[in-house]
Amino acid sequence: MGMAVCLLPGTELSFANEVRQWSKWLRPWNETVISYRTAIFRQINKDKRATHHDALEFPNGEIVLLTTLVEGQQATVLQLPAEPQKAQEAAAANRAVQLDWAVG
């Protein structure tokens, strides 16, 4: 049984085994092994509408679309991305405004 999850760009993942993907160069479509067990979730080609955006970036810089991965692989989230500082400041300012309205 498969499971879908949502990941934020920048999320670090650790796979239970070396990552496997379908080879686009070998016919018939054979599996190839990516010799890493860690990757960072990225979204690529966001300016292109009719294409897949979800990908993994491996330590050697290789980027692989999730749609090319062999099904059934297991991964664990190692670390969520840090929230950008500006977003934290905006949230703090918003809380301060809400508190001011509550006092008045």
GROMACS elastic network, one bead per residue, 0.5 to 0.9 nm:
[ bonds ]
;  ai    aj funct       b0    kb
    1    72     6  0.86045   500
    2    71     6  0.83856   500
    2    72     6  0.72927   500
    7    10     6  0.83999   500
    7    11     6  0.65585   500
    7    41     6  0.72426   500
    7    80     6  0.85841   500
    8    11     6  0.57740   500
    8    41     6  0.73242   500
    8    42     6  0.80201   500
    8    43     6  0.89764   500
    8    80     6  0.74478   500
    8    81     6  0.70876   500
    9    12     6  0.89103   500
    9    40     6  0.77497   500
    9    41     6  0.53525   500
    9    43     6  0.62814   500
    9    54     6  0.88097   500
    9    80     6  0.87721   500
    9    81     6  0.71975   500
   10    40     6  0.56819   500
   10    41     6  0.54190   500
   10    42     6  0.60639   500
   10    43     6  0.89494   500
   10    79     6  0.86674   500
   10    80     6  0.69732   500
   10    81     6  0.50307   500
   10    82     6  0.82405   500
   11    39     6  0.84661   500
   11    40     6  0.55600   500
   11    41     6  0.53379   500
   11    42     6  0.79350   500
   11    77     6  0.71051   500
   11    78     6  0.76769   500
   11    79     6  0.59357   500
   11    81     6  0.52120   500
   11    82     6  0.89689   500
   12    38     6  0.72547   500
   12    39     6  0.59073   500
   12    41     6  0.64704   500
   12    76     6  0.86149   500
   12    77     6  0.60173   500
   12    78     6  0.53568   500
   12    79     6  0.51355   500
   12    80     6  0.64288   500
   12    81     6  0.76055   500
   13    37     6  0.81501   500
   13    38     6  0.55230   500
   13    39     6  0.53363   500
   13    40     6  0.60252   500
   13    41     6  0.74218   500
   13    75     6  0.61940   500
   13    76     6  0.56050   500
   13    78     6  0.53118   500
   13    79     6  0.72599   500
   13    80     6  0.89918   500
   14    17     6  0.86441   500
   14    37     6  0.55882   500
   14    39     6  0.66782   500
   14    40     6  0.89412   500
   14    74     6  0.85280   500
   14    75     6  0.53471   500
   14    76     6  0.52028   500
   14    77     6  0.63992   500
   14    78     6  0.63019   500
   15    18     6  0.67762   500
   15    19     6  0.69061   500
   15    36     6  0.83838   500
   15    38     6  0.60882   500
   15    39     6  0.82329   500
   15    73     6  0.73919   500
   15    74     6  0.57399   500
   15    76     6  0.63185   500
   15    77     6  0.88925   500
   16    19     6  0.84927   500
   16    37     6  0.69930   500
   16    73     6  0.74970   500
   16    74     6  0.56834   500
   16    75     6  0.59597   500
   16    76     6  0.78292   500
   17    20     6  0.86151   500
   17    36     6  0.82654   500
   17    37     6  0.60410   500
   17    73     6  0.77952   500
   17    74     6  0.78262   500
   17    75     6  0.86105   500
   18    33     6  0.65652   500
   18    34     6  0.61457   500
   18    35     6  0.56334   500
   18    36     6  0.54278   500
   18    38     6  0.85338   500
   19    32     6  0.85589   500
   19    33     6  0.58828   500
   19    34     6  0.51777   500
   19    35     6  0.69239   500
   19    36     6  0.64775   500
   19    37     6  0.61681   500
   19    38     6  0.85616   500
   19    69     6  0.77649   500
   19    70     6  0.82922   500
   19    73     6  0.74814   500
   20    31     6  0.63176   500
   20    32     6  0.56845   500
   20    34     6  0.59738   500
   20    35     6  0.87605   500
   20    68     6  0.88689   500
   20    69     6  0.60598   500
   20    70     6  0.56973   500
   20    71     6  0.87297   500
   20    73     6  0.79656   500
   21    30     6  0.84318   500
   21    31     6  0.55160   500
   21    32     6  0.54635   500
   21    33     6  0.64676   500
   21    34     6  0.74844   500
   21    64     6  0.84749   500
   21    66     6  0.87670   500
   21    67     6  0.88613   500
   21    68     6  0.55269   500
   21    71     6  0.86623   500
   22    26     6  0.89053   500
   22    29     6  0.61235   500
   22    30     6  0.57504   500
   22    32     6  0.60814   500
   22    33     6  0.87835   500
   22    68     6  0.56000   500
   22    69     6  0.61099   500
   22    70     6  0.61277   500
   23    26     6  0.57711   500
   23    27     6  0.81468   500
   23    28     6  0.88229   500
   23    29     6  0.57741   500
   23    30     6  0.54743   500
   23    31     6  0.55360   500
   23    32     6  0.56632   500
   23    68     6  0.79994   500
   24    27     6  0.77126   500
   24    29     6  0.65720   500
   24    30     6  0.81232   500
   24    68     6  0.85301   500
   25    28     6  0.88984   500
   25    29     6  0.78175   500
   25    30     6  0.87762   500
   26    29     6  0.58380   500
   26    30     6  0.62567   500
   26    31     6  0.88172   500
   27    30     6  0.68244   500
   31    69     6  0.89198   500
   31    70     6  0.74621   500
   33    36     6  0.85553   500
   34    37     6  0.81062   500
   34    58     6  0.86905   500
   36    39     6  0.76937   500
   36    58     6  0.69988   500
   36    59     6  0.75250   500
   36    60     6  0.89361   500
   37    58     6  0.84731   500
   37    75     6  0.87425   500
   38    57     6  0.87802   500
   38    58     6  0.66079   500
   38    59     6  0.73709   500
   38    75     6  0.88020   500
   38    78     6  0.89479   500
   39    56     6  0.58020   500
   39    57     6  0.53528   500
   39    59     6  0.66955   500
   40    55     6  0.83849   500
   40    56     6  0.54809   500
   40    57     6  0.51184   500
   40    58     6  0.66232   500
   40    59     6  0.84914   500
   41    54     6  0.73311   500
   41    55     6  0.59386   500
   41    57     6  0.64123   500
   42    53     6  0.79981   500
   42    54     6  0.61058   500
   42    55     6  0.52127   500
   42    56     6  0.57458   500
   42    57     6  0.67082   500
   42    63     6  0.85588   500
   43    46     6  0.68280   500
   43    52     6  0.87333   500
   43    55     6  0.59089   500
   43    56     6  0.83158   500
   44    47     6  0.84070   500
   44    48     6  0.89973   500
   44    52     6  0.80354   500
   44    54     6  0.65688   500
   44    55     6  0.68564   500
   44    65     6  0.87592   500
   45    48     6  0.54895   500
   45    49     6  0.83294   500
   45    51     6  0.76237   500
   45    52     6  0.78030   500
   45    53     6  0.59058   500
   46    49     6  0.71055   500
   46    51     6  0.85148   500
   46    52     6  0.85966   500
   46    53     6  0.62146   500
   48    51     6  0.62698   500
   48    52     6  0.86867   500
   48    53     6  0.86128   500
   49    52     6  0.83781   500
   52    55     6  0.83410   500
   52    65     6  0.73624   500
   52    66     6  0.84081   500
   52    67     6  0.76376   500
   53    65     6  0.73478   500
   53    66     6  0.85232   500
   54    64     6  0.86862   500
   54    65     6  0.59608   500
   54    66     6  0.58393   500
   54    67     6  0.79679   500
   55    63     6  0.64478   500
   55    64     6  0.53404   500
   55    66     6  0.50344   500
   55    67     6  0.81228   500
   56    62     6  0.81375   500
   56    63     6  0.55509   500
   56    64     6  0.52896   500
   56    65     6  0.63602   500
   56    66     6  0.67581   500
   57    60     6  0.81085   500
   57    61     6  0.59907   500
   57    62     6  0.56779   500
   57    64     6  0.65627   500
   57    65     6  0.89556   500
   58    61     6  0.54008   500
   58    62     6  0.53807   500
   58    63     6  0.64411   500
   58    64     6  0.81507   500
   59    62     6  0.73539   500
   60    63     6  0.89588   500
   64    67     6  0.84690   500
   64    68     6  0.71783   500
   64    69     6  0.80126   500
   65    68     6  0.56483   500
   65    69     6  0.73121   500
   66    69     6  0.54190   500
   66    70     6  0.88598   500
   67    70     6  0.83193   500
   69    73     6  0.83815   500
   70    73     6  0.70400   500
   77    80     6  0.72585   500
   79    82     6  0.87541   500
   80    83     6  0.89241   500
   81    84     6  0.87996   500
   82    85     6  0.85918   500
   83    86     6  0.84665   500
   83    87     6  0.68248   500
   83    88     6  0.69611   500
   84    87     6  0.54190   500
   84    88     6  0.66326   500
   84    89     6  0.89567   500
   85    88     6  0.51113   500
   85    89     6  0.62701   500
   85    90     6  0.86594   500
   86    89     6  0.50513   500
   86    90     6  0.61007   500
   86    91     6  0.85735   500
   87    90     6  0.50551   500
   87    91     6  0.61521   500
   87    92     6  0.86149   500
   88    91     6  0.51385   500
   88    92     6  0.62229   500
   88    93     6  0.86710   500
   89    92     6  0.50756   500
   89    93     6  0.61732   500
   89    94     6  0.85717   500
   90    93     6  0.50805   500
   90    94     6  0.61014   500
   90    95     6  0.86353   500
   91    94     6  0.50331   500
   91    95     6  0.62287   500
   91    96     6  0.86790   500
   92    95     6  0.51250   500
   92    96     6  0.62810   500
   92    97     6  0.87733   500
   93    96     6  0.50411   500
   93    97     6  0.62849   500
   93    98     6  0.86779   500
   94    97     6  0.51538   500
   94    98     6  0.62478   500
   94    99     6  0.86623   500
   95    98     6  0.50870   500
   95    99     6  0.61903   500
   95   100     6  0.86898   500
   96    99     6  0.50947   500
   96   100     6  0.62366   500
   96   101     6  0.87562   500
   97   100     6  0.50898   500
   97   101     6  0.63504   500
   97   102     6  0.86779   500
   98   101     6  0.52099   500
   98   102     6  0.62844   500
   98   103     6  0.88858   500
   99   103     6  0.63699   500
   99   104     6  0.88974   500
  100   103     6  0.52489   500
  100   104     6  0.64418   500
  101   104     6  0.53293   500
